[in-house]
């Protein structure tokens, strides 16, 4: 391909770093905030309810990788194919794989694809997935970390062909509050505010901020209760988060499951069952079953109570892209 950096100024070219493409690079993570704003120095993107995926293309090889370095090619072969068809063959991009329920991205619907480990079964799935790409980290032998975000997104849009399965993540300028209010009206999870002149940090940063429309976060499964009546599998999950290396109890979650999930999750928890509670707090649930805290779920809820429990929680799905011991209570500014 012709010089992909032809559009850069001489000052911007000085920010490029010549380097062989790495096999891995940590993703940049956003910080939750309640301070919603509009600012001409920021851009605003839709917050997707999906699975974060870093993609590496080097020659004929494409690798799809979760944020905790799990290989995802077998689960999302159509995304792999979309990146293999690109005219550019030396890049790293960052994005989110999503599935839709109507016009809204649905993590619960994506769950049906996330559990697939065979590419033929994935191709037969009726759950269509799409890869929304929002950043370009590496291109044609150069790291782009130090380039401003606006420049990286401009390069991304020029060097890759976007179509059905791989899609460019559009953004809004300046009017962040208007976009946030629109997102909440449409039932989206929220938006991400990004400092337009920021580099790519490879860690959590306040240069990317989450404006969430509703409460929700990852929590660790530490136990479950027995089902009652005709219910299958289990009654409720007992969940928590880590604080000072101790698993703190956040409450029980009894809604958000279909019958298949109840049965499949019970089977997984039975293999992890243990005799003692993993929680640092006392859990007063008669006949509770305890499990080794390895499984991480995504949960929605209305608010945290004063005693640090979930109010009106609901199960959204299992996550496989985060280690249980890294799950902490998400607070604005952290």
N, C-alpha and C positions, 0 to 999 in steps of 0.2 A: 504494500500500500504506500501511497505518497506520504510525505511528512505529516503525521497526525498532529504535530505541534505547530504547524504553520501559522495558526491563528494567534499564537501566544506572542506577547510583547517580549523584548529582550530581558526586561526585569522579571517577567514571569518564567522565562526559560531558566533563569538562574536558580529558581526554586525546585527544578526537577533534580532528582537524584538517580544517576545511572546505577543499576543494580540488577543482578539476575533475579528472576521471579522467585519469591519465597514459596515454600510449600504451605505455609500457614501465616496468618497475620490476625491478631485479635480485633474484634469489631469495636467500633465506637458505640457507646451506650448513652441514652438520654436520661436526664434527671427529671423526676416528677416535680411539678410546681403548681401552686394555686394562684400565682401571680400572672394572670393572663394579660397580654398587652399587644399593641400594634407598634411596629417600629420599622422605618425604612431600611435599617441595617440588618434586618432579619428576613428569611423566607419561611413559608409555612406549607407543610405537606400533610396530606391525609395520613392518619395513624391507622395502620392495617392490623387486623386481628388474625395474624397468621403465624408462620414459622420463619424466623430470620435465617437467611441463607447467604453465605459468602461463596462466590463461584470463581474458580480458577481455570482459565483457558491457556494452555501452552501447546502450541502446535495442534495436533489432532486430539489431544487429551483435554477433557473437561471434567473437573471435580466439583461437585456440589457438597458443601460442608456446613453443618449446623454451627451455632456459636460455641458449642462445646466439642467441636471437631469430629462429629459423627458424619460418615459418608452417606449422602442421600441420593445418589444416582439411581439406585434401584427403586426408590420411592417415587421419584419425579423424572422419569425418563423423557417425557415431552419437554421439560425444561432443559435437560441436557442436550436434546436434539436442537432446540432453538438456539442454544449458545454455540453448538458445533457448526451451525450453518452461517455463523457470522463471517464477514469478510476479514475481520481482524482476528489474529490467532495468538495474541500475547496480551492478556489483560486479567485483572481481578476486579470484580464488581460486587457490590453489596446491595441486598434487597430483601424482599419478603415474599414467600410463597403463600398464596391465599386461595381459598375457595369461597364462593358466593352463595348466599341464600337471598335470592332477589337481588337488590342493589347493595346489600350490606355484606361485608366480609364476615364469615362465620368460622370461628375456631372449632366449634362443635362439629360442623360439617367437615372441616379439614381433617379432623380426627380419623375419619374413615380412610383417609389416604396415608396419614402419618404412620399408621400401624402396618402398612404394606411393606414387605421386604423383598418382593419379587417383581422385576420390571414387567414381565408378561401380565401378571395380575394387576399391576398398576395401570397398564394400558387398557385393560378390560374394564377398569373401574368406571362407574358412571359419575364419579366426582371429578369434575373438571378443575384443574388448578392453573394458576397464572403467577408469573414471576414479575413482581413490580420492582424494577431496579431503580435505586435512588442515589447511588454514588459510584465513582470510579476511583480505585485506589492505586492501580498500576496499569501502565500502558507502554507497549513497545520498548521494553527494556528499562523503564524508568518508574520509580516510585513517585506518586503524586501527593503524598501526605501534606506537603507544605504549601501546595497551591490553594488559593481560596475556594470555598465551596462553590460559588457561582461559576468559577472557571472550570472546576471539575465536572459540574453538571453540564456545562456547555460542551466540553469535550465528549462526555458520555453520549449526549444526544447526536453528536456528529459522527462518531466512529462506529456505533452499533446500529443495526437495523432492528427496529421494534415493530412487532406485529401482534399475532394472536396470543402466543404463550408468554413471550418476553415483552414487557410493557415498560415504557418510561414513566417514572413517577413525576407528574407535573406538580408545580408549586404555585403559590400565590405570593405576591410581593406586598409588603407594608401592612395590609389590612388584616392583621392576625385575628383581632376580636370578631370581625364580621365573619371570617372563615370558621372560627371556632363555634360561633352561634349557629352557622349553617350546618356544620358537622353534627352538632347535637340534635338539631331539628330532623336531620336525615337518619338518625339512629346510628351514626358512626361511633367508633370508640373514642375518637377525639382527633387532635392534630399534633404534629411535631413542629415546634419552632426551632429554626436553625440559624445561627449567626452566619450571615452571608460571606464574611471574609475569613471564616475559621478554617484551620487545617483539619486533617483527620487524625484524631487523638489516640485511637486504639485502646480506649479505656472509657469509663463513665466520665461525662463532662457536662458542665453547665452551658457549653456552647450549643448543645441540643437539649431542648426542654419538652416535656410531655404535658400537653393540655388535655386532660382526660374528661370525657363527658360523664362517666359513671365510675364507681369504685370497682376495683378488681385487681387481683395480684396472684402470684404463684404462692402455693403453700405446700408443706410437706405432709404426707399421709402417715400418721403414726398409729392408727388403729381403726376399728369399725365396730358397729353394733349389729346384733342379729336382726334379720328381717322379721316383720310381724305380719300375721294374716297370710294373704296370698302373694305377698311381695317376694321377689326372687333375690338371690345373692346376699345382700346385706341391707341394713336399715339406714345407717348414716355413716359417713366417714368422720373420723376424728383427726383434726388437722392442726398444724402449728407452723411456727417460723423460728429461725435461730436468732438468739440474742446472747452475746458473750459466750458463744459456743454451747449454749443450752437450748434445747428445743422447748419453746414456750407454747402452751396450749391456746389455740384461738377459737375453739368451739367445734360443733358438729354440723355436718352438711348433709341434709336428707333429701334434697331436690336437685333436679337437673339430669337424671339418669333415665335412659330407656332400658328395656329388659336385657338387651344384649350387653350393654355396658355393665349392668348389675352382675351378670353371670361372669363375664370375662374378667372384670376387676376383682371379683371375689376369688377367682382361681389364682390370679397373680398374688393377691394378698395372702392367701393360704400358704403359698410357697415361702412367704417372708415372715410367717407367724412366729412370735416369741412369747415367753412367759411373763416378762416384765414390761411395764410402761416405758416408752422412750421419752416421755414428757417430763420436764423439770417440775411442772405444776401438778397438783392433785387433780385427777379427772374422775368425776363422780358419775360414772355410767355403769349401771348394773350389767354384768355379763359382757363387758367390753373385751374384744380381742385386740391384742397388741401386735404390731408388725415392725420389723426393722425399717427405719425411716429412709427408704431409698426412692420411693415413688413421689413425684412432684405433680401436682394438679394446678390447673388454672381455675380460679373461682371468682364469681361476681358477687357483690353484696351492696347493701345500701350505705352502711357506715360502720366505723369502729365504735363499740360502746366504751363507757368510762373504765370498765374493768378489762379492756383490751380484748374483747371478743367480737366476732363477726355478727352483724345484724342482718337477718334475712339473706343468708348466703345461698348460692346455687352453684352446682358443679358445671363447668364449661368443657373440660376435657383434660387428658393427661398431657404433660409436657415431657419431652425427651431431650431438650436442648439446654438444661440447666441442672447442675449437681445439687442434690438435696441440701448439702451442708453450706451452700451459698445463698439459700433462700432466707431473706430477712424481711421484716416488716417494711414496706415501702412507705416513706413519708416524704412530703414536699421538702425539696432541698437535699435529698439523699439519693 
